[in-house]
Amino acid sequence: MMGNIVLDTISIQGNIVKYNIKVSDKLSRFFNGKEMFIDYGESMNSIPVSVLTIPFVSVLSNLAWQLNVSLWVDEIDETYFYSLKNLKVAYQEAHYAHPFRGRFTPSKIVHNSIVQTEQGLLLFGGGVDCHSSFLRNKDKISEIVNINGWLHDCKEENQVDQSDSKMAIEFGNRMNIVATHIRSNFAAFMNLKEIDSVLQKKVNVGHWYGFLHSMAFIGIAIPLSYKRGYSDIFIASSNTKGQNNVCASDITTDSLHKFCLNGRVIHDGFELNRQDKIKIIVDYKKSIKQPYMLHVCSFNDHNCCECEKCFRTVINLVAENEDPREYGFPIQESLKEHWLKVMDKRLGLWGIDLEKRVYWPYTRERMRENYEKLGDEQKEFVDWFLSFDFDKAKRDGLRKYYRKNFFKILKRKLHL
């Protein structure tokens, strides 16, 4: 596929940076509009255009490479331009079966510089990874930055966005550091369903998970980092050394981002597994002798206590002999009773293969190490977890789901 994606104009309206695009007709199906916006919550008038262009390029470069189209902008930061060449090679190596032929063409390359500092900002979503990175690097982090890319317009208000903002600000206040919430439509502006329909079979991963999220988050943070004078942007590792799943956020890609001469990205915690990260959080919570709130539930304004990520975190905490309720999981019944009901209702729709392969082995090992130290509720839960047949329960759950929803599923398939 050949074509063009062109950054037509960048405009600043108050606290909002708007990017207007022109695309070839055959590419229009991949977008839900012609304007991407970023609301930084403060004026960005002092930022050079070559730096303000970086978020736009970070969002669209991977798509351009995969679709074999040209991405055009007026100007770009010199350091970022050359780092993008390395990023393209790294993503291509991770997806060697599908050639990345598209290209990025700026009219002008501009030299910008930032002084190398000992301080930086941390991309902060409220989950285990970013909390452990914050606690490991408290003396180097001056600001946490939460980014929501799923808004549809700059005036939209929704509960999840407000909850994310509140979570970041409350944590910043507790830790006595600056907390910034950035609003954008970078994800909603792209037609990810259409993109996946074309590319997912070729690259074997969805565009959001495999390419977009960390590229976009880092790119959006760069103008703010430049304005603050931070040379370092921290992003917490989701993967662990030895894992094989391909993700947009990886030490082989995140750490290649460079900007404004001395600006760099630190992909933190790659050597730790998730249970190690939980141990860091638990140890800190014990040291302050107060509850420590986590927010691990994606696209939700609270921990639902019914999804894979909530369950993953609960078993992590139980393995350390902790009460999940003191970390933001408001479970009313005993842990075993609650999760038995959840398994009966939802396990059929869970993707437990990744959980079993990547996350649970470390947790099971820790449960066995700590078993004699566990409280009664934790022991009851661990006994159940270590003996429960999740595969059989998933098969039973799927059968139950199909029986209950047969006509809905049939109707949906007939309309495809």
Buried (B, 14 or more C-beta within 10 A) or exposed (E): EEBBBBBBEBEBEEBBBBBBBBBBEEBBEBBBBEBBBBBBBEEBEEBBBBBBBBBBBBBBBBBBBBBBBBBBBBBBBBBBBEBBEEBBEBBBEBBEEBEBBBBBEBEEBBEBBBEEBEBBBBBBBBBBBBBBBBBBBEEBBBBBBBBBBBBEEBEEEEEBBEBBBBBBBEBBEEBEBBBBBBBBBBBBBBBBEBBBEBBEEEBEBBBBBBBBBBBBBBBBBBBBBBBBEBBBBBBBBBBBEEBEEBBBBBBBBBBBBBBBBBBBBBBBBBEBBBBBBBBBBBEBBEEEEEEBBBBBBEEBBBBBBBBBBBBBBBBBBBBBBBBBBBBBBEBEEEBBBBBBEBBEEBBBEBEBEBBEEBBBEBBBEBBEEBBEEBEEEBBBBBBBBEEBEBEEBBEBBEEBBEEEEEEEEEEEEEEE
